[in-house]
Amino acid sequence: MGAETRHAGRAAAEEAARAIQAALAVHGVPEAVWSRIEPVVTRSGAYVSLGVLDVALAEQIAAALHRSAPCPANPGVREFRRPAR
């Protein structure tokens, strides 16, 4: 990955990380949780690390994503349901 590509990837990852942080903050998630979200750039691409999330928060995020758009793998599913164990 060239320097220009790496820089563009870093900028995109930083913007995405800030967007997720802002969305969590608006919904009352404590700063101690969302401040751990960080951009990551590797040779294979740009990513956003969510770090370790509390199970309840992860379920809330999943539920919000399901409400906003159907799951591509199963378009009929519109809400989060914990898988049976």
N, CA, C and O atoms as a GROMACS GRO file, in nm:
protein
  340
    1MET      N    1   0.085  -0.117   0.000
    1MET     CA    2   0.000   0.000   0.000
    1MET      C    3   0.089   0.123   0.000
    1MET      O    4   0.176   0.138   0.086
    2GLY      N    5   0.067   0.211  -0.096
    2GLY     CA    6   0.147   0.333  -0.105
    2GLY      C    7   0.107   0.434   0.001
    2GLY      O    8   0.004   0.421   0.066
    3ALA      N    9   0.193   0.535   0.017
    3ALA     CA   10   0.168   0.636   0.120
    3ALA      C   11   0.038   0.711   0.095
    3ALA      O   12  -0.036   0.740   0.189
    4GLU      N   13   0.009   0.742  -0.031
    4GLU     CA   14  -0.114   0.815  -0.062
    4GLU      C   15  -0.237   0.730  -0.032
    4GLU      O   16  -0.335   0.780   0.024
    5THR      N   17  -0.232   0.604  -0.068
    5THR     CA   18  -0.342   0.512  -0.040
    5THR      C   19  -0.360   0.493   0.109
    5THR      O   20  -0.472   0.491   0.160
    6ARG      N   21  -0.248   0.480   0.180
    6ARG     CA   22  -0.252   0.463   0.326
    6ARG      C   23  -0.313   0.587   0.391
    6ARG      O   24  -0.393   0.575   0.485
    7HIS      N   25  -0.275   0.704   0.343
    7HIS     CA   26  -0.328   0.829   0.399
    7HIS      C   27  -0.479   0.838   0.376
    7HIS      O   28  -0.554   0.875   0.467
    8ALA      N   29  -0.523   0.805   0.255
    8ALA     CA   30  -0.667   0.809   0.224
    8ALA      C   31  -0.742   0.707   0.309
    8ALA      O   32  -0.850   0.736   0.360
    9GLY      N   33  -0.684   0.588   0.326
    9GLY     CA   34  -0.746   0.485   0.409
    9GLY      C   35  -0.755   0.529   0.554
    9GLY      O   36  -0.856   0.506   0.620
   10ARG      N   37  -0.651   0.593   0.603
   10ARG     CA   38  -0.649   0.642   0.741
   10ARG      C   39  -0.758   0.748   0.760
   10ARG      O   40  -0.830   0.747   0.860
   11ALA      N   41  -0.769   0.839   0.664
   11ALA     CA   42  -0.871   0.944   0.674
   11ALA      C   43  -1.011   0.884   0.674
   11ALA      O   44  -1.097   0.926   0.752
   12ALA      N   45  -1.034   0.786   0.589
   12ALA     CA   46  -1.166   0.721   0.583
   12ALA      C   47  -1.196   0.646   0.712
   12ALA      O   48  -1.308   0.652   0.763
   13ALA      N   49  -1.096   0.576   0.766
   13ALA     CA   50  -1.115   0.502   0.891
   13ALA      C   51  -1.140   0.596   1.007
   13ALA      O   52  -1.222   0.568   1.094
   14GLU      N   53  -1.069   0.709   1.011
   14GLU     CA   54  -1.090   0.808   1.118
   14GLU      C   55  -1.230   0.866   1.110
   14GLU      O   56  -1.296   0.882   1.213
   15GLU      N   57  -1.277   0.897   0.991
   15GLU     CA   58  -1.411   0.952   0.974
   15GLU      C   59  -1.517   0.850   1.016
   15GLU      O   60  -1.614   0.886   1.083
   16ALA      N   61  -1.498   0.726   0.978
   16ALA     CA   62  -1.593   0.621   1.015
   16ALA      C   63  -1.594   0.599   1.166
   16ALA      O   64  -1.700   0.582   1.226
   17ALA      N   65  -1.476   0.601   1.227
   17ALA     CA   66  -1.467   0.582   1.373
   17ALA      C   67  -1.539   0.697   1.445
   17ALA      O   68  -1.612   0.674   1.541
   18ARG      N   69  -1.517   0.820   1.398
   18ARG     CA   70  -1.585   0.936   1.459
   18ARG      C   71  -1.736   0.927   1.444
   18ARG      O   72  -1.810   0.964   1.535
   19ALA      N   73  -1.782   0.878   1.330
   19ALA     CA   74  -1.927   0.864   1.307
   19ALA      C   75  -1.988   0.764   1.405
   19ALA      O   76  -2.096   0.788   1.459
   20ILE      N   77  -1.920   0.653   1.426
   20ILE     CA   78  -1.970   0.553   1.520
   20ILE      C   79  -1.966   0.608   1.662
   20ILE      O   80  -2.060   0.589   1.739
   21GLN      N   81  -1.857   0.675   1.698
   21GLN     CA   82  -1.846   0.734   1.831
   21GLN      C   83  -1.959   0.834   1.855
   21GLN      O   84  -2.021   0.834   1.962
   22ALA      N   85  -1.987   0.918   1.756
   22ALA     CA   86  -2.093   1.019   1.772
   22ALA      C   87  -2.230   0.952   1.787
   22ALA      O   88  -2.311   0.995   1.869
   23ALA      N   89  -2.255   0.849   1.708
   23ALA     CA   90  -2.384   0.780   1.717
   23ALA      C   91  -2.402   0.717   1.855
   23ALA      O   92  -2.511   0.723   1.912
   24LEU      N   93  -2.298   0.656   1.907
   24LEU     CA   94  -2.307   0.595   2.040
   24LEU      C   95  -2.324   0.701   2.148
   24LEU      O   96  -2.401   0.683   2.242
   25ALA      N   97  -2.252   0.812   2.135
   25ALA     CA   98  -2.262   0.920   2.234
   25ALA      C   99  -2.403   0.977   2.238
   25ALA      O  100  -2.456   1.003   2.346
   26VAL      N  101  -2.464   0.997   2.121
   26VAL     CA  102  -2.599   1.052   2.114
   26VAL      C  103  -2.698   0.961   2.185
   26VAL      O  104  -2.798   1.007   2.240
   27HIS      N  105  -2.671   0.831   2.183
   27HIS     CA  106  -2.761   0.735   2.246
   27HIS      C  107  -2.725   0.706   2.391
   27HIS      O  108  -2.774   0.611   2.451
   28GLY      N  109  -2.639   0.789   2.448
   28GLY     CA  110  -2.611   0.780   2.590
   28GLY      C  111  -2.506   0.679   2.632
   28GLY      O  112  -2.490   0.651   2.751
   29VAL      N  113  -2.434   0.623   2.536
   29VAL     CA  114  -2.327   0.528   2.570
   29VAL      C  115  -2.213   0.609   2.632
   29VAL      O  116  -2.172   0.711   2.577
   30PRO      N  117  -2.161   0.564   2.747
   30PRO     CA  118  -2.056   0.640   2.816
   30PRO      C  119  -1.930   0.657   2.730
   30PRO      O  120  -1.894   0.569   2.652
   31GLU      N  121  -1.865   0.771   2.747
   31GLU     CA  122  -1.742   0.800   2.673
   31GLU      C  123  -1.636   0.693   2.697
   31GLU      O  124  -1.556   0.664   2.607
   32ALA      N  125  -1.633   0.636   2.815
   32ALA     CA  126  -1.534   0.532   2.845
   32ALA      C  127  -1.549   0.413   2.750
   32ALA      O  128  -1.452   0.341   2.726
   33VAL      N  129  -1.668   0.393   2.696
   33VAL     CA  130  -1.691   0.283   2.601
   33VAL      C  131  -1.656   0.327   2.459
   33VAL      O  132  -1.575   0.262   2.393
   34TRP      N  133  -1.716   0.437   2.412
   34TRP     CA  134  -1.696   0.474   2.272
   34TRP      C  135  -1.559   0.534   2.244
   34TRP      O  136  -1.517   0.540   2.128
   35SER      N  137  -1.488   0.580   2.346
   35SER     CA  138  -1.355   0.637   2.323
   35SER      C  139  -1.253   0.530   2.284
   35SER      O  140  -1.145   0.564   2.235
   36ARG      N  141  -1.285   0.402   2.305
   36ARG     CA  142  -1.195   0.293   2.267
   36ARG      C  143  -1.207   0.257   2.119
   36ARG      O  144  -1.126   0.180   2.067
   37ILE      N  145  -1.306   0.312   2.051
   37ILE     CA  146  -1.323   0.285   1.908
   37ILE      C  147  -1.214   0.362   1.834
   37ILE      O  148  -1.196   0.481   1.856
   38GLU      N  149  -1.141   0.291   1.748
   38GLU     CA  150  -1.028   0.356   1.682
   38GLU      C  151  -1.009   0.309   1.538
   38GLU      O  152  -1.042   0.196   1.504
   39PRO      N  153  -0.954   0.398   1.455
   39PRO     CA  154  -0.923   0.360   1.318
   39PRO      C  155  -0.799   0.270   1.316
   39PRO      O  156  -0.709   0.286   1.398
   40VAL      N  157  -0.796   0.178   1.222
   40VAL     CA  158  -0.683   0.087   1.208
   40VAL      C  159  -0.652   0.077   1.059
   40VAL      O  160  -0.741   0.052   0.978
   41VAL      N  161  -0.525   0.096   1.023
   41VAL     CA  162  -0.483   0.081   0.884
   41VAL      C  163  -0.373  -0.024   0.879
   41VAL      O  164  -0.273  -0.015   0.949
   42THR      N  165  -0.395  -0.124   0.795
   42THR     CA  166  -0.296  -0.230   0.776
   42THR      C  167  -0.261  -0.238   0.628
   42THR      O  168  -0.314  -0.162   0.546
   43ARG      N  169  -0.172  -0.328   0.595
   43ARG     CA  170  -0.139  -0.347   0.453
   43ARG      C  171  -0.258  -0.392   0.371
   43ARG      O  172  -0.265  -0.367   0.250
   44SER      N  173  -0.352  -0.459   0.436
   44SER     CA  174  -0.466  -0.512   0.361
   44SER      C  175  -0.584  -0.416   0.353
   44SER      O  176  -0.680  -0.443   0.282
   45GLY      N  177  -0.579  -0.304   0.425
   45GLY     CA  178  -0.688  -0.208   0.414
   45GLY      C  179  -0.709  -0.126   0.540
   45GLY      O  180  -0.630  -0.131   0.634
   46ALA      N  181  -0.818  -0.048   0.538
   46ALA     CA  182  -0.854   0.039   0.650
   46ALA      C  183  -0.975  -0.019   0.721
   46ALA      O  184  -1.068  -0.067   0.658
   47TYR      N  185  -0.973  -0.013   0.853
   47TYR     CA  186  -1.078  -0.073   0.935
   47TYR      C  187  -1.110   0.018   1.053
   47TYR      O  188  -1.040   0.116   1.078
   48VAL      N  189  -1.215  -0.016   1.125
   48VAL     CA  190  -1.248   0.049   1.251
   48VAL      C  191  -1.256  -0.060   1.356
   48VAL      O  192  -1.334  -0.154   1.342
   49SER      N  193  -1.177  -0.047   1.461
   49SER     CA  194  -1.180  -0.143   1.571
   49SER      C  195  -1.280  -0.095   1.675
   49SER      O  196  -1.270   0.016   1.726
   50LEU      N  197  -1.378  -0.180   1.706
   50LEU     CA  198  -1.477  -0.147   1.808
   50LEU      C  199  -1.430  -0.188   1.946
   50LEU      O  200  -1.492  -0.153   2.046
   51GLY      N  201  -1.320  -0.261   1.953
   51GLY     CA  202  -1.269  -0.304   2.082
   51GLY      C  203  -1.361  -0.408   2.146
   51GLY      O  204  -1.434  -0.478   2.076
   52VAL      N  205  -1.357  -0.417   2.276
   52VAL     CA  206  -1.440  -0.511   2.350
   52VAL      C  207  -1.565  -0.438   2.397
   52VAL      O  208  -1.556  -0.338   2.468
   53LEU      N  209  -1.682  -0.489   2.356
   53LEU     CA  210  -1.808  -0.427   2.391
   53LEU      C  211  -1.884  -0.514   2.490
   53LEU      O  212  -1.879  -0.637   2.483
   54ASP      N  213  -1.953  -0.451   2.581
   54ASP     CA  214  -2.043  -0.520   2.672
   54ASP      C  215  -2.150  -0.591   2.588
   54ASP      O  216  -2.193  -0.539   2.485
   55VAL      N  217  -2.192  -0.707   2.631
   55VAL     CA  218  -2.291  -0.786   2.556
   55VAL      C  219  -2.418  -0.706   2.532
   55VAL      O  220  -2.472  -0.709   2.421
   56ALA      N  221  -2.466  -0.636   2.632
   56ALA     CA  222  -2.590  -0.558   2.617
   56ALA      C  223  -2.574  -0.451   2.510
   56ALA      O  224  -2.666  -0.429   2.430
   57LEU      N  225  -2.460  -0.383   2.506
   57LEU     CA  226  -2.436  -0.281   2.406
   57LEU      C  227  -2.427  -0.344   2.267
   57LEU      O  228  -2.483  -0.291   2.171
   58ALA      N  229  -2.358  -0.456   2.256
   58ALA     CA  230  -2.348  -0.524   2.126
   58ALA      C  231  -2.487  -0.563   2.076
   58ALA      O  232  -2.515  -0.552   1.957
   59GLU      N  233  -2.573  -0.609   2.166
   59GLU     CA  234  -2.709  -0.645   2.126
   59GLU      C  235  -2.789  -0.523   2.083
   59GLU      O  236  -2.868  -0.530   1.989
   60GLN      N  237  -2.769  -0.409   2.152
   60GLN     CA  238  -2.837  -0.285   2.114
   60GLN      C  239  -2.792  -0.239   1.975
   60GLN      O  240  -2.874  -0.194   1.894
   61ILE      N  241  -2.664  -0.249   1.948
   61ILE     CA  242  -2.611  -0.211   1.816
   61ILE      C  243  -2.670  -0.302   1.709
   61ILE      O  244  -2.712  -0.255   1.603
   62ALA      N  245  -2.672  -0.432   1.736
   62ALA     CA  246  -2.728  -0.527   1.639
   62ALA      C  247  -2.875  -0.498   1.614
   62ALA      O  248  -2.921  -0.502   1.499
   63ALA      N  249  -2.949  -0.470   1.719
   63ALA     CA  250  -3.092  -0.441   1.704
   63ALA      C  251  -3.113  -0.314   1.621
   63ALA      O  252  -3.202  -0.310   1.536
   64ALA      N  253  -3.032  -0.212   1.646
   64ALA     CA  254  -3.045  -0.088   1.570
   64ALA      C  255  -3.013  -0.110   1.422
   64ALA      O  256  -3.081  -0.055   1.335
   65LEU      N  257  -2.913  -0.189   1.395
   65LEU     CA  258  -2.878  -0.218   1.255
   65LEU      C  259  -2.990  -0.296   1.187
   65LEU      O  260  -3.023  -0.270   1.072
   66HIS      N  261  -3.046  -0.391   1.257
   66HIS     CA  262  -3.156  -0.470   1.200
   66HIS      C  263  -3.279  -0.384   1.174
   66HIS      O  264  -3.350  -0.404   1.076
   67ARG      N  265  -3.305  -0.287   1.263
   67ARG     CA  266  -3.420  -0.198   1.244
   67ARG      C  267  -3.401  -0.106   1.124
   67ARG      O  268  -3.496  -0.073   1.054
   68SER      N  269  -3.276  -0.064   1.101
   68SER     CA  270  -3.250   0.034   0.996
   68SER      C  271  -3.249  -0.027   0.856
   68SER      O  272  -3.279   0.041   0.759
   69ALA      N  273  -3.214  -0.153   0.846
   69ALA     CA  274  -3.209  -0.219   0.714
   69ALA      C  275  -3.214  -0.370   0.735
   69ALA      O  276  -3.162  -0.422   0.834
   70PRO      N  277  -3.276  -0.439   0.641
   70PRO     CA  278  -3.281  -0.584   0.654
   70PRO      C  279  -3.143  -0.647   0.638
   70PRO      O  280  -3.056  -0.592   0.571
   71CYS      N  281  -3.127  -0.759   0.698
   71CYS     CA  282  -3.002  -0.835   0.688
   71CYS      C  283  -2.988  -0.888   0.546
   71CYS      O  284  -3.079  -0.955   0.497
   72PRO      N  285  -2.878  -0.860   0.477
   72PRO     CA  286  -2.862  -0.908   0.339
   72PRO      C  287  -2.874  -1.060   0.327
   72PRO      O  288  -2.923  -1.111   0.227
   73ALA      N  289  -2.828  -1.131   0.429
   73ALA     CA  290  -2.833  -1.276   0.424
   73ALA      C  291  -2.975  -1.328   0.446
   73ALA      O  292  -3.008  -1.438   0.402
   74ASN      N  293  -3.058  -1.249   0.515
   74ASN     CA  294  -3.194  -1.291   0.544
   74ASN      C  295  -3.283  -1.167   0.548
   74ASN      O  296  -3.312  -1.115   0.656
   75PRO      N  297  -3.326  -1.118   0.431
   75PRO     CA  298  -3.398  -0.990   0.424
   75PRO      C  299  -3.528  -0.986   0.504
   75PRO      O  300  -3.577  -0.877   0.535
   76GLY      N  301  -3.585  -1.100   0.539
   76GLY     CA  302  -3.709  -1.101   0.615
   76GLY      C  303  -3.690  -1.070   0.762
   76GLY      O  304  -3.788  -1.039   0.831
   77VAL      N  305  -3.568  -1.076   0.813
   77VAL     CA  306  -3.540  -1.052   0.954
   77VAL      C  307  -3.523  -0.903   0.977
   77VAL      O  308  -3.433  -0.842   0.920
   78ARG      N  309  -3.609  -0.843   1.061
   78ARG     CA  310  -3.601  -0.700   1.087
   78ARG      C  311  -3.568  -0.668   1.233
   78ARG      O  312  -3.559  -0.550   1.269
   79GLU      N  313  -3.552  -0.768   1.317
   79GLU     CA  314  -3.515  -0.740   1.455
   79GLU      C  315  -3.416  -0.844   1.505
   79GLU      O  316  -3.411  -0.957   1.456
   80PHE      N  317  -3.338  -0.802   1.603
   80PHE     CA  318  -3.237  -0.892   1.658
   80PHE      C  319  -3.302  -0.994   1.749
   80PHE      O  320  -3.382  -0.960   1.836
   81ARG      N  321  -3.267  -1.118   1.728
   81ARG     CA  322  -3.308  -1.225   1.819
   81ARG      C  323  -3.184  -1.305   1.856
   81ARG      O  324  -3.111  -1.351   1.769
   82ARG      N  325  -3.162  -1.320   1.984
   82ARG     CA  326  -3.047  -1.396   2.030
   82ARG      C  327  -3.061  -1.540   1.982
   82ARG      O  328  -3.167  -1.601   2.000
   83PRO      N  329  -2.956  -1.596   1.920
   83PRO     CA  330  -2.962  -1.734   1.874
   83PRO      C  331  -2.984  -1.830   1.991
   83PRO      O  332  -2.934  -1.808   2.101
   84ALA      N  333  -3.058  -1.937   1.966
   84ALA     CA  334  -3.079  -2.040   2.068
   84ALA      C  335  -2.947  -2.109   2.097
   84ALA      O  336  -2.865  -2.128   2.007
   85ARG      N  337  -2.928  -2.145   2.220
   85ARG     CA  338  -2.801  -2.211   2.257
   85ARG      C  339  -2.818  -2.358   2.269
   85ARG      O  340  -2.722  -2.429   2.299
   0.00000   0.00000   0.00000
